[in-house]
Amino acid sequence: MRKAIVRRRFHFLSTVGLFATVFLFVLTTFAGGTKGRIELSSKEIAWLKAHPVILHAPDPDYAPFEFRDKPDHYAGIAPDFLKLVGEKLGVEFKAVPSTSWAASLENVKQHKADLVTVATKTAERSKYMIFTSPYIEFPNVILMREDVSGSFSLENLKEKRMAAIKGWAINTYIQKTYPEIKLYWVANVKAALEAVSKSTADAVLLNRATAGYWRAKTDIANLCIAGETAYIYKLSFASRKDWPQLSKLLEKALNAISESERKDIVDRWIFPFERQWRPGPGFWIGLAGIVVLLLIAGFFAWNLSLQRKVQRRTRDLQTELGERKRAEEKLRESEGRFSAMFEHLSSGAAVYESVDDGEDFVFKAFNPAAEGITHISRNKALGNRLLDLFPHMDKSGLLGTLQRVWKTGREEYLPPFYYKDEKREGWRENRIYKLPTGEVVALFDDVSERKQAEDALRESEERLELAVTGTGVGLWDWNMVDDTVYFSPQWKRMLGYEEHEIENAFAGWKRLWHPDDAEKIERAVNDHVAGKTSVYEVEHRLRYKDGSWRWILTRGDIVKDSAGKPVRWVGTNLDITDIRRLEIEKRQSEDTYHNLLSSLNAGVVVHAPDTSILIANPAASKILGLSEDQMYGKQAMDPQWKFLREDGSDMPLDEYPVNRILSTNEPLHNQVVGVNRPRMGDVAWVLVNGFPQYHVSGQLEQVVINFVDITERKQAEVEKEKLESQLRQAQKMEAMGTLAGGIAHDFNNLLKAIQGRTSIMLMKKDSSHPDIRHLKGIEDNVESAADLTRQLLGFARGGKYEVRPTDLNEVIKKENRMFGRTKKEITIHEKYEKDLWFVEVDRGQIEQVLLNLYVNAWQAMPGGGNLYLETENATLDENYVKPFSIEPGKYVKISVTDTGVGMDKATREKIFEPFFTTKEIGRGTGLGLASAYGIIKNHGGFINVYSEKGHGTTFNIYLPVSEKEVIEEKKPAGDILRGTETVLFVDDEDMIIEIAEEMFEQLGYKVLIARSGKEAIEIYEKNKERIDIVLLDMIMPDMSGSNTYDRMKEIDPDIKVLLSSGYSINGQATEIMDRGCNGFIQKPFKMKELSQKLREILDEK
């Protein structure tokens, strides 16, 4: 009876103990999550949610660690570990098939897979994978054939051939540490074992697990473990380097695998591999003897054993009774501990028993915390139904959860729900478990305060999210410890991504950086970490979902731990693409504006309201003669500005263009302004326009002035006025020259008559006759009158007599000697061009020009002075000769400079006018410089003057160059030469005819007279056989001397003609000479000069 009571008591205590054990298990499980899962942070959960499927690349042939046992299925130690990791993380691992271990590594390297599970860490693999801590370790052993005696190590395997499996990390270890060992490469473990078994290789190095597995699975029986090595085979999970979160999650899950779970996996796949022992013949003989002895000894021992068993069983029964008593005591102690734990739980705990086949539940236990949460006492709760005490609980989900757990036995978590009835309300959170007894236990908490805090936090986050969304700002939070990054939804939307499409990892963020901006971003990060910047701020580009790039403004700040180490970085991203585009468009617009301003030929200056310069383009700088730096900031009243009115007078400050616009608030149109340029020593003339520019508020912002350089136009206008003045002067000179020429012609005829009659009278008088002196005086007077006529003819158009190639150096030297002998008070300085070009001139007229200039210089230096003569070759361009209306080219320049009193501007403008003189009456005719001007002009050159009052005068003469050579002039004979030939004298003046006829007769010639060209032709046609020479006048009415010559030349091509004129040989006379005329004589001529010319032509053969 007592034994039955003890037995029932023991049964009750066992049941309670079982309940307590299960309850403690439930509490332990509750602390670790459901179904063995581990606690994860919100960021880890978010990462796993974004990556629900992880791809792994298994080794297809690495038993027992990992191998393909059938199509699309992998077995081994690693797959079993991976399965546990998947359960603890709540994630699915999907295999990416590979043909070899090397292919598996390549898949991870190329991101075709996310991890491998049987990796040994090496430096090369660490470049693209992150390794967990080793989850399993095995020593490596040396396998050799059984017929090899002794114990081996890697040291005494040198010079041996070792089978090496391609791609295994241990090969690197052997090659580096024991390079003397020869490696025999094979494809897999089986091939390695076969190579050693068949003596193709001497040994193979394998870990004990692999060696034992293949020994058990193959018929290779002649191998044994011949030695140990120091190399420990450590296997890790290795994941892609750009997913550091995955490696941390794998590490956490592997650490959560219990020792018993590890042992179960190892025991399932590891087989022992020991050296096998085979018995010899002596063994069997000894064994037979031992068996006989053992049989004899066993009989006696069995008998003795039976006695001892009886005694031992008796003692065991006594001990069992004591142990049961001690168990009752321990159960009571355990029951007390369980009761205390149940009573003191901070969470509410209720044990339910199902009734009505699970339709409802009755409270079997109810702890004090449950009373406080539900406001129901334990006594009221125990024995009552759930729905009786909590009538609305069927709507909360708790009843349904209790029913599922009771039926399935799987624990469940019931998220917070809101319950309310007439007596109580609040938020409840439950965890439901089923006990081995069939009862269901619920652990629950009142989470109303937490729920309110969460709601408040959610509302705050929603407000923040709305604010952030409204401003377009995306938030990011970088955990620098685990390298995870939180990106707000707005941050992701900013780049076109959905919530799950961006991994919460720094590496994923970095992949979105533009390659050209990476260095700039990292430099900004490092500078901020180093404390060089107070705020992290950088503008860079991030890749949009469609592949385009968006400009982002990133700002942030770091959070440091107590040691000063950065642990967190929080900041914002703002899409500034549109702002950047506007900035670019603005910059392009400014560049266009700047380029437009720079390309304008017109100057543009922008003034502030205080007249200071804000902008000035290069054209303005060039026109004004100032650099941009010299203009910026300068105001209109700055002393460097000096403007002139159009008439050349100084412009008052209030008339300055910018001041006029500011005072009138009106645009300015086409104001002509002279700008004094002191740095360039001249004045620039500009045409100015401008206008005021106002802000939208109506306030004056700036004044824009533009101007074009019209200096050349202004100069052209001045030049035009000058040319018009010169033209008027030339026309006046030409008119006066024509008048002077006419007068000179008629005067010459009178002089010719006087000279002729004087010559005849002198021929008829004896040299001792008293009238000879008077006749000689008349000749001298005629000569003086002829000089005056020559001056008039020089001034007159066509006033040259006879031109020939001449060396002006010789002419000037001759004149200098003559002038120097007469004017001793003048010091003459000569400077001659060594190889002076030749010119074609009437030497007498050039001498006359020089003499006139010398005399003027002498008169300008009454007390004596210096006279400078210089010749030089000069090539004049079109711009230089344009004012003088001559052709550009080569010229000979003659400079005559004196140190006299000089001239003022008014005098300089009139010195070349006929009859203008500054001398007193009786000391000058006013024809000297006028004739010089005319002579040089008639020679195709020009003369100009430079002079200032009190600073002397310089005359420059330019004469065109001749390509003809200088011919030495023949000196005429000194006597009158006579003849007997017949002369046809052609002239329209009766006075000239009368004198000429008598002169010819005095010289012995027969004379025929013609008073016109027509008459001369008629006479010549009738008498050409007896006429030896024709003296033809150039100027005649009706038919000119030129036409008369041509008609006579047609009658007789060999006719001899002496041309006569008071004008130059140039013009028509030169043309006649070029057509074959035999000579030229200038009126008035003397009898001796005429006689010599006639003989010169008549005596030519």
C-alpha positions, 0 to 999 in steps of 0.5 A: 500500500505504501509503495502504491502511494509513493508510486502515485506521488512520484507520478504527480511530481514527474508531471509537474516537473515536466510542466515546469521544464516545458514552461521554462523551455517556452520562456527560453524560446520566447526570448529567442524568437519563434522557431529558433530564429534570432533577434534582428535589428530593424535595419537587418530585417529591412535588408532581408526583406529587400533580399528574400532570396540569396543565391549560393554557389555550391561545390559540386564535388567536395564530399562530405562537406558539399556535393551534388548527390542527385540532379539539382540537389546538394548534400553534405555538412555545408548544406545542413549548416546553410539550412539552419542558417536559413531557418534562423534568418527566415530567408531562402537560399537558392543554389546556382549550379556550378561545374567545379569549385573554381566555377563557383568562386567565379560566379561569386566574383561576377555577382552571379551568386551571393556566397559560397559555403565551403571556403578557406580564406586566402588573400586572393579570395579576400579581394572579392569576398567577406569571410565569416568565422570558421564554422568547422575545423579539421586537421589535415592528414597525409594519406599513403599506401599501407605498404609504406612503413614509418611516420611521415610529415610534410618535412620528409615528403620533399622530392615526393609527388603529392596529388593536388586537387585543382582550386584547393587553398591548401595547394597555395600553402604547400607551394609557399611553405614546401616548394620542394614537394612536387605536385601532381594535379588531379581534378577531384578527391577520388582521382587523388585517392586513386593516384596514390592507390596506384602509385601514380602519386606518393601521397595526398593531403586531405582533411580527416573528414574528406578522407574518412568519407571517401574511404567509406564510400569507395573500394580503395582499401590500400591507403592509410593515414601516414602522418599529421600536419600543422595545417588546419582545414577551416571552412567559412561562409564567404559572401560578396564583398559589396554586401557586408550586411549579408556577411554579418547576418551569416555570422550571427546565424552561424553563432546561433547554431547550438553545439548539439546541432553542430554535433548532429551534423558532424556525426551524420557525415564524418567517418573514422579513417584509421590504419587497418590492421591485418592478422598473421598466422601466428596470431591465429595460433595464439588466439586459439590458446587464449580461447581455451584458457578463457573458457576455463576461466569463464566457468569459474567466473560465471559462478562467482558472478551469479553470487555477486549479482544477487548481492548487488541487486539487493543493494540496488533496491535499497539505493533506489528507495533512497533516490526516490526520496531524494527525487521527491525533495528535488521535485518539491524544490523545483516546484517551488522555483517554478511557482515563484517564477510564474508568480513573479513574471513581469508579463501576464501568464495564463494557462488554458485548457480547451473545452468543447473540442477547442471552441473555448478555453478555460483558465487553469493558471493566472499569475499576478501580472495577468491580474494587473493587466486584465483587472480580473482576480485569479480566483475569478479567472480560474475555472472560467471560460475566456469568452465569459470573462472577455466577451469580445475576444473572439474579434481580437484574434486571440481565440483563433490563435489559441485554437491554431496553437492547440491544434498544430502545436506550433507557437505563434506571435499575435501582434498588438491588438486593441480590446475594449469592453465595458470594464477594460480597454487597451492594447495587448500583445501575446505569445502563444505556446502549447505545453506537453500536457496539451494545455496552452499557455499565453504570455501577454503584455499591456503595450498601450503606452508603447503603442501610444509612443509608437503612434506618436512616433509614427505621426512625427515621422509622417509629419517629417516625411510630409515635410521632407517630401514637400521639400524634396529632401531625402534622408540617409543614416549611415551606421559606420559600425556595420556599414548599413545605411537607411534611406528614406522613401523620398531618398529612393523616390528621388532616384526613381526606385521603389522601397525594396529596390535599393539595398541598405548598404554603403557599398550599394550607395557607392555604386550609384556614384558617378565615376568622375565624382567618386574621388571628390566625394571620398575627399569630402568624407575624409576631410569631414572625418578629419575635422577639416570641415564643420559640415559635410557638403558636396555636390555630385551625381547619382545614377537614376534608375533609368541610367541617367544622372541626377545632380545631388546636394549632399549635406550631413554630420557625423556622430562620434562615440565617447572615444571620439570614433565616428559611429554614425553619419546622418544627412540629407540629399537634395536633387539640384539637377534643375538648379544645375541646369538653370545655372548652366543655362545662366552660365551659357547665357552669360557666356553668350552675352560675354562672347557677344560683348567680346565680339562686338566692334562697338565699345560697351560700358555698363555704369552703376547709378553712381556712374562707376563702371561695372562692365566694359568689353574689350572693344571699349578698352581698345577704343578708350586706350585703357585696360579693363582693370583701369576702368572697373570701378571708375566714375565719370568724374574720374580725372582720367576721363576728358571728353571733347565736344564735336567742335574740339572744345572741352566737354563740361561734366554734366554733358558726359553721356552717362551724366546726361542719361542720369539727369534726363532719364532718357536714352541718348542717341548719336552723340559725337564725343572726343575722348582724350587718350593721354596714354596714347597721346591722341584723341579718339572720336566716338559716336555714343548711344545709351539708355537707363535700365530699371529694376521691376521695382522701378528703381534705376539699376544701371546705365548702358553706354555703347559707342563706335569708333568714328576716329577714321571717319572723323579724320576722313572728314577732316582730310576731306575738308583738307583735300577740298581746300587743297582742291580749291587751292589747286584750282586757284593755282591752275587758273592762275597758272593758266593765266600766267602761262598765257601771259608768259607766252605772249611776253615770250613772243615780245621778248623774241622780237626784241631779242631778234632785232637786238641780235641783228643789230649786234651782227651789223655793228662793229665791236667798237661801235658806241651802240654796242654797249646799249645793245648788250644792255638790251640783251641783258634786260631781255635775259632778265625778263626771260627769267621772270617769264621762266618763273611764270612758266614754271608756275604755269602748267606744262612749264618745263623746257627740256628733261633728261635723266639727272643725278640730283646729287651733282645738281645740288652740289653745284648749287651749294658751291655757287650759293656758299660762295656768295653767302658766307654767313650761312653754314651749309651741311650736306648729307647725300645718299650714296647710290641715289636713284636717277630722276628725269628733270629739267635741270635748269628748273630744278636749279631754279627751285633750289635757288629759290629755297636757298634764298628763302632760307637766307632771308629767314636767317638774317644773322646767319645760321645753318642750312642742311641739305640731304638726299635719300631714296624713298619708297612711298606707299599709297597712304602717304601719296594719297593727299598729293594725287600722285602714284606710289612707288620709288622717289628721290627725296631732297630735304632743305632745312634752315634754322631760321625764324620759322612760320606760323600756320597761317603762313604755311597754308599760303606760301605756295600761292602766287604773289604771296610774300611776307617780305616788304614791298620791293624785296620779293615778287611772291613767285619764288615758292609758287614757281617751285611748287609748280615745277615740282608738280609738273615733274610728277612730284610734290613738295611739302613744308614743316615749320613752327614759329621760332623753330626753323623750316624744312622743305621736302621735295619728292621726285619720281625715279627714272630707269634711264641712265644719265647721259653726259651733256654736250657743251655747245660751241661758242660761235654762231654757225652759218648755213646755206640750206632752205628753212620752212619757218612756221609761226602765226605771229607776224612780229616773230616771222619778220624777225626770224626771216631776217635772222635766217638771212643773216645766218645765210639760210633761204627762208620759206614762211608759213603762218599756219599749219595748213599753209605749211603743209601746202608749201611743203607738199610743193617744195619738199625737194628743196626744203631741208628743215622745218622750224615748227611752232607748237601753239597755233590756231586751227591746226596745232603743231602736233597735227602739222608734224604728223601730216608732214611726216606722212608726206616725207618720213625723212623730214627734219623738224626743229620744234619751238615753244615757250612751254615745256618739252613735256606733254605734246612736245615730248610726244612729238619728240617720241614720234621722230621730231629731231629737236626742240628749242625754247622761246625766246632763243638767241641767234647763236642758240638757233644757229647751233641747233640748226647745224646740229640737226642738219649735220646729222647723217 
